[in-house]
Amino acid sequence: MAIDFMIMPLSRYLAGDFITPMMAFAWERGVPYTVIGPDGRREIPRDTPFGGSRAPEQRQRYLPLLQEDLAGLPAPISTNLWDETSEVMPEFYRVDPESYQNLLTEADEWRPRPRLLGLLRRTDKPAVHVGASLFLPVDFTAPFALSVGLERIAGSVPIALKQLAAGGFSDATRSARATLIQALRAAARLRLPLIVDW
């Protein structure tokens, strides 16, 4: 199963107003791009967004309600919202599924590497932000369930980066850590959410 880290406004993701690298790759080779979902098999015509030809219009309909819901989130999130109307090109990062599953498992049990031969106090908290399924470009303490258009556990981009930098993960997570760090840095640079899509 493919897992992608997708960096874009939530409204764009919800409407399917994007074309993935795999879609473009297939079309460039003259191969139709087909999605198999709960409603069966659906072929996406060349140069058509994932959500269909009306995806850009659908996104515009989502925006007012989504922005209202996001404004109702607790501070500091509601006071540091990203630009949901952003037209910046989405970024996509494909992650190795096995390495990523190892990373999620270890994030639940994570302890940072001790410093100074273990003399400094170690935390007993897991790397809960690393295990999120949606990363917001805002600094906040604890992940939370977000049900604004999609059901996800939201983590903080800057906190997840700190937890990954602290070390303590095995070599089995190396590939996923590298990809996630790269994607989180892009989300911080673009100041947009990172969605884990599987």
C-alpha angles and dihedrals in degrees: 000000000000119000121193134187105219122193114201142101113295090239091059092049094047092050093044089236095159143081115223124218089248091055091051091045092054095046093048088058094046093251119135116240111231130187122200112204142148090292093052131250120349127182116210112215119234115283092008119129118251090254094051136261092305094053094107090053091045090053090055090053091051095050103079095047094042093049090049091051092047091049087058093060117106122268135294088037098049091048094049103044121161122233107278090185092058114136094194112136112265118245125220131199122185112213128202103254097214094048090046092051088052089050092051091049093049093045088064090055099031125142120176119245112271116247128214093022092307095303094123119079113269124214121239093204120112121234090263095164091056089057094055121119093212125037120203121203091236132097111242133149109233131031115242140191110265120197100174101132092323135041109243142138105245121215132179120260095215094044093048089051090052092049092050091048092052090071127208096130124122128247088254087073097046098104095046092045091053092049094045093048090051091049094045091051089052090049090051092048093048092037091225135125122271112220122198104221122192 
